[in-house]
């Protein structure tokens, strides 16, 4: 999580359009105070894949517009099958143009800036190679012989089965060896899933760390690339209003939601093997939990922040079957059921919804339930964190025409709207002491020119800078999987999968989970979205 220098930035562009796959930008100017990353070569394994086209290349384009890529930077795309650099460039150009056209209503342009794209395109070079062939790495070593500064970032935009062999081949070919004097960094970016349970995560960590040092491995979670996620720490630690009450004495519960209205979108094979719980809980939602629950670090230094998050993951009580609810969407107002999706078994027991009750055993959070939920085909698309404060004594209001006071809730809205809101009580107008529930809210777009962002710009930039704040360490990965081990590998029968109609708020059993502690989910509906 890079922090700006005090020097002025003469490299950012105020005219070139940037790609935004969701935010609403009105000012394309680059971030003030930032300077180009060090010169390096970015090697993308999986150059022809969806991740490269949809996220990496748009992010690199936006970094180009901002002037944050060094003039000497090169990009080598490695992929199966023969191909030409010119054809790869044309393919990426067409994909970026299509994104611009499709998203014209959510950012200020429907066309790429030819100068910016030309600057990026001329850096691109395609290299055909099998990921498990020694020849690929011998050829790559030749291409990297004269790389600027000796700096290389290897990005594994491939399926997880290639993580181990690619790192192994890089290590054996000497491509991960760094200069003895500290010059010439070599870094490896690995996408999730980083393992599928505790045993596989440990095995993967052990394997890659036998060829590279921990500080060379950048385990990426795109959730942490969102400005609104990074701002959680600012909201907590830069405001005297919040931190004093951010503890068990004042907070009743915390809810973390990542809901989607879409289904599996043609990814039936992947989802059948993974499910909502593995896909979202031990990584994305735990990362949000870590940001909300961590102790204040002494600085924003990468290890200071990651140490505090690691302490939280280590303090999570292992989840039991009674703490988790699985669901699967069936036919409903939003469309067909999961079992009717392509590549899904007609009797599938794969969960498309998961809710969990999590407890953190430390002095700050003991006894406070954290409720996590995620799912497909739900009533609204939303990623948000709601912090509900404890109720005040009701005796003072017993003679007023109100049965209960609305709880005070601070909500941090991450996607698709960006901002915060606070629910509290006031006196309604009139001669009688009658309470009314109100909401005060703030939207980023009302105060800031939100920068177009696909979620990978900051992560790529920080990796090139060597800032590991937003990347996961081996110990945190393993403690996260350890916390859910009993759910993934139950000693008794597998957890039941409850049905819910497509377009609803999820299974009723998830409501019952919260009711055990006297809580209810925050509303998940389009009406609630409209009020925001």
Secondary structure, DSSP 8 states (H G I E B T S, - for coil): -----SS--SS--SSS----SS---S-----TT-------EEEEESTTSHHIIIIIHHHHHHHHHTT-S-TT-EEEEEESS---HHHHHHHHHHHHHHHHHHTTTTSS-SS--HHHHHHHHTTEEEEE--TT-HHHHHHHHHHTTT-GGG-EEEEE-S-GGGHHHHHHHHHHTTTT---TTS-S-EEEEE-S---SSHHHHHHHHHHHTTTS-GGGEEE--GGGGSHHHHHHHHHHHS-HHHHTT-STTTEEEEEEEEE-SS--TT-HHHHHHHHHIIIIIIIIIHHHHHHHH----SSS-HHHHHHHHHHHHHHB----GGGEEEEEEESBTTB--GGGSTT--TT----SEEEEEE-B-STTTTT-EEEEEEESSBSS-EEEEEEEE----SGGGTTSS-SS----EEEEEEESS-EEEEEEEEE-SSSS--EEEEEEEEEHHHHS------S-HHHHHHHHHT--TTSB-HHHHHHHHHHTHHHHT-SSS---EEEEETTBS--HHHHHHHHTTT------SHHHHHH-
